Amino acid sequence: MEQQAFGGTRTDPKPARSAFEAMKRGFLGRCPHCGEGKLFRAFLKTADHCSVCGEEFHHHRADDLPAYLVVVVVGHIVVGGFMGMEAMTDWPAWLHLAMWVPITLIMSLALVGPIKGAVVGLQWAYYMHGFGGESDALETHPEL
């Protein structure tokens, strides 16, 4: 695949991967490469490698992005729902708390795994953080 660079063209030997397909597979907890093996070995612990195709996952760097995305998604749903219920009803505060706190917790716990899987799938699709075969060295002084 040829890409335009600043000084001309460069050849990139890596084939394009479907980000949508990889994220969908990751969201479902499956290997982003083959879609068959399990991505997680525990609740939020990724497997070291796919048991079917052998793709390695240990070098992924999802970090805090899944948690931030869960906060955004759940926050918009819960705040919108709360504001709508507050406008339509005259419920006391304790009833809102009794309803919205469990909904928030359940939605957050239900979404954090699938969203982390989608983030790992996105990293795989774009050859990020070791999925392209190169080491993921941190630049300590990028200005040098």
C-alpha positions in Angstrom: 0.0 0.0 0.0 1.5 3.3 -1.0 0.9 6.5 1.0 1.8 10.1 0.3 4.6 11.3 2.6 6.0 14.8 2.8 8.9 14.1 0.5 7.3 11.6 -1.9 5.7 8.2 -1.5 6.6 5.5 1.0 5.7 1.8 0.9 3.8 0.4 3.8 3.9 -3.5 3.8 1.1 -3.8 6.4 -2.3 -4.6 4.9 -5.3 -2.5 6.0 -7.4 -3.9 8.7 -11.1 -3.2 9.3 -11.4 -1.0 12.4 -15.2 -1.6 12.6 -14.8 -5.4 12.4 -12.0 -5.4 14.9 -13.9 -3.2 17.3 -17.1 -5.3 16.9 -15.2 -8.5 17.7 -13.5 -6.8 20.7 -16.8 -5.5 22.0 -18.1 -9.0 21.9 -15.0 -10.3 23.8 -13.5 -12.1 20.9 -10.1 -11.9 19.3 -10.0 -8.9 16.9 -7.9 -11.0 14.4 -9.9 -14.2 14.0 -13.1 -13.5 15.9 -13.0 -16.9 17.5 -10.8 -16.9 20.5 -11.5 -15.2 23.8 -10.1 -11.7 24.3 -10.4 -11.8 28.1 -9.3 -14.4 30.6 -11.0 -12.7 33.6 -13.4 -9.7 34.0 -11.1 -7.1 32.6 -7.8 -9.0 32.2 -6.9 -9.6 28.6 -5.6 -13.0 27.7 -1.9 -13.1 26.8 -2.7 -14.5 23.4 -5.6 -15.9 21.3 -6.1 -19.6 21.9 -7.3 -20.1 18.3 -5.0 -18.0 16.1 -2.2 -17.1 18.5 -2.4 -13.3 18.2 -0.7 -11.8 21.2 -2.6 -9.3 23.4 -0.3 -8.8 26.3 1.2 -5.6 24.9 -2.1 -3.7 24.4 -2.4 -0.3 26.1 -6.0 0.4 26.7 -5.1 2.2 30.0 -7.9 4.6 31.2 -9.7 5.2 27.9 -12.4 2.5 28.5 -13.3 4.0 31.9 -13.5 7.5 30.4 -15.7 6.3 27.6 -18.0 4.5 30.1 -18.3 7.6 32.1 -19.3 9.6 29.0 -21.8 7.1 27.8 -23.4 6.2 31.1 -23.3 9.8 32.3 -25.3 11.0 29.3 -27.9 8.3 29.7 -28.3 8.6 33.4 -28.3 12.4 33.6 -30.7 12.6 30.6 -33.0 10.0 32.3 -32.8 11.7 35.6 -33.6 15.1 34.2 -36.5 13.7 32.2 -38.0 11.9 35.2 -37.5 15.0 37.4 -39.4 17.0 34.8 -42.3 14.5 34.5 -42.6 13.4 38.2 -42.5 14.8 41.6 -40.4 12.1 43.2 -38.5 12.7 46.4 -34.7 12.7 46.2 -34.4 9.3 48.0 -36.4 7.7 45.3 -34.2 9.1 42.6 -31.2 7.9 44.5 -32.7 4.4 44.9 -33.3 4.2 41.2 -30.4 6.0 39.5 -27.5 4.8 41.6 -28.1 1.1 40.9 -28.8 1.8 37.2 -25.5 3.7 37.0 -23.5 0.9 38.7 -25.1 -1.8 36.6 -24.6 0.0 33.3 -21.0 0.9 34.2 -20.0 -2.7 35.1 -21.8 -4.0 32.0 -20.1 -1.6 29.6 -16.5 -1.4 30.8 -15.5 -4.9 29.5 -17.1 -4.5 26.0 -15.7 -1.0 25.6 -12.2 -2.2 26.7 -12.5 -5.0 24.1 -13.4 -2.4 21.4 -10.4 -0.3 22.4 -8.1 -3.3 22.1 -9.7 -4.1 18.8 -9.1 -0.5 17.6 -5.4 -0.8 18.6 -5.1 -4.1 16.7 -6.7 -2.6 13.6 -4.3 0.3 13.5 -1.2 -1.6 14.4 -0.8 0.4 17.6 1.2 -0.5 20.8 3.0 -3.6 19.6 0.3 -5.0 17.3 2.4 -4.1 14.3 5.4 -6.1 15.4 7.6 -3.2 16.5 8.4 -2.4 20.1 6.3 0.3 21.7 9.1 2.4 23.2 8.2 5.6 25.0 9.9 8.8 23.9 11.4 10.4 27.0 12.5 13.6 25.1 10.6 13.9 21.9 11.9 17.4 21.4 15.5 16.1 20.9 
